[in-house]
Amino acid sequence: MMLKLSLVRHGETEWNAQHRYQGQSDVPLSSVGRKQVELLARHLRGAKFDAIYASDLKRAWETARIIAAGLGAEIIPEPCLREMSFGVLEGLTFDEAQAQYPDVIAAWLKDYNHPPPEGEMLDAFSGRVLSLLDDLQKKHAEQHVLLVAHGGPLSEMVRLVIGIPPERRWSFAMDNASISELWLGDDDYPLLKKLNETCHLMVLEKREQAD
């Protein structure tokens, strides 16, 4: 039995463009992000999904809503797909966080189970992602499921399935409005079928270059 998971990261937000930690702060899509998602929805219009799950944070939910409207599908809210909480770092740019909390950042990068104050430990974060994967395999064996979420949980899903060690968890990218695909079977050989596909956004990039 093979479960196919299509993984979509939400479109761009103003905080993405400003390089701010978002975490579980409920930031909506920007105008650029909505354009990205409209192109993504057009790209997925002929796809067949047995279920669509989305993080209930605005940027992911709006992304899922635009996609689902083109498919005539319902969306299932899934809190386990929320972004990792970055605690006191949320709302700060990467440079601001480094300037205000240098020791916190250093400890966190050394061991992800020492998160920023009020942030989420990697073990807890990984645990909820694994729990969701287990539920999906039980409920949707031999089905194709779309997950719309954030870079954190989606990349963690890939990392856990493929077996990448925690210290290498940022060794690949999942860009805004990108599509990745995981195939999970009964054996020990999952397949990363697609990673960070963004070809559907080329039209937008060409428009920006022309402007």
N, C-alpha and C positions, 0 to 999 in steps of 0.2 A: 504494500500500500504506500502511496506517495502523496504527501501533503505539499502543495505548491504555495509558497508565500511570496506575494509581491509586496515589497517594502517601499513606501513613498514617504519621503521627508517633506514637511510643510514648505510652502513658499516663503520667500524672504519677508522679514519684518524690518522695521526701522532699527531695532536693536541689532539685528544681524549686520546691517549695513554699517552701523556704528561700532561694531565689534564689542558689544556688551554681553556680559553673562546674563542669560535669560532664565534658565532653570525652569522653575514652576511659576514664575511671574507670568501673568496672563496677558501677553502682548499679542495684538492682532496682526494680520497681514498688512503689509504696506501696499501702495498702488503697484509697485513693481512686483511684489509677491503675488498679487491677484492676477496680473498679466501672465506670470509664469505658470500659475495653476490653471488658467484658462487654456494655455497651450498644452499643458499636461493632460487636462481633461479631454481635449480634442484627440490627443495621441492615444488615449485609452478608450475612446468611444466604442470601438468594436470588441473590446475585451469582455470575457465572460467570467464573473466572479460569483462564487457560491455564497460569500459573505464579505462584508466590509466592516472592519473594526477601526476605530479612531480614538486617539487621545481626546479627552474632553476639554483640553486647553484651546483657547480661541484660534490660534494660528493653525493648529492641526485640524480642528473641527471644521473651520471654514474651508480649508483645503479639501477635506473629505466631502463636504457638502457640495462644492462645485463639481467634483468628480462624479459623485453619486447622482447629481441632477442629470448629467449626460448619459448615465446608464439606467436611469429609472430605478435606482436601488435604495434600500434603507441602510442606515448607518447604526452600528452598535457601539455605544460609548464604552471605552475600556480604560479605567484609571491606571492600570498597570503599564499603559503606553505613555504615561506622562514622562516628561523630561526628568532627569536627575535633578534633585534640589541642590543648588549651590549656596544656600544659606545667605550669609551677609555679603557675598560677592555679587548677588543678583542686582542688576541695574548699573553696575560699574563697568567701565571699559576694561579691557585686559590690562592696559597701562595703569589705569587708576587702581585696580586691584593689586597689581604688583607694588605700586608705590605705598598704598595704605596697609597692605597685609603681606609684606615680603616673607615673613617667617611662616605664616599660614600657607601661602602658596608653595613654599619650598617643602614643607612637611607633607602637603597633599600630593605633590608630584612624586615625592619619594614613596609614599604609601597611601593609596586611594581609600584605605580604611581609616585615615585621619583627615576627614573632610573639614572644610571651613566651618566655623560656628554656625549652628542651625542647619547645616548641610546634611546630605545623605551619604552614608557609608557605602562603599562599593559592594560589600557583601549583601547588604539589604537591597540595593539596586539590582544586582545580578539575580538575587532571589526572586524578585517579582517578575523579571523578564523570563526566567526559567519556568516559573509557575504558569505564566501565560502560554509559553511554548508547549508545555505539557497539556494544558487544557485544550489548546488548538489541535494538537495531534489526536486527542481523544474524541473531540467533537467533529472534526473536519477531515478525517482520513480520506484520501483519494479525492480531495476537493481543492479548489483554487481560492485562496483567501487573500484579500487586500488589507494591508495594515497601513494606516496613515498616522504618522507620529513625528518624532523628533530625532535629531542626529544621535543623541545619547542612547536611547533604548534600541533603536534600529541597528546601530553599529555594535552595541553590546550583544544583540541577538546573533549577528554574524560572527562576532568574536567567540562566543560560547559554542556555537554550532561547529565552527571550523577548527576550534582549538588553539586560538591565538592567546598567548599568555597576557595577564593583566598589564604588565609593564609595556606591552606593545599595542595597547588598545587604541592608540591614536595613529597607527601606522597606515591607515587607509582613510579615504574621504567619502562622505555621503553629503553631497551638496544640496542646497535648497531646491525643491521640486524635482529631485532625482528619483530614479526607479532602480531598485535592486531586486534580486530574486533568489530565494532559497528553496531547494527541493529537499524534503525530509522523508526518508523511507524507514522501514523497519530495521534495516541493517545499520552498520556503524559507518557508513560512507555517505554523509550528506553532501549535496552538491551546491556550490555557490554558482548559480547559473548566470547571474548578471550582477554587476556592481557599479553603482553611481552613473547610470545612463542618463545623459542630459541632452541627447541629440535633438529632442523636441523643442529645446530652448534656443536653438541656433537662429531661428527667425527673429527672436527678440534681441539677441546679441548683434545681429546684422543691422537691425533698426537703430540700436544705440550707437553703433559705429558710424552709421550714415548721418545721425544727428550731430 
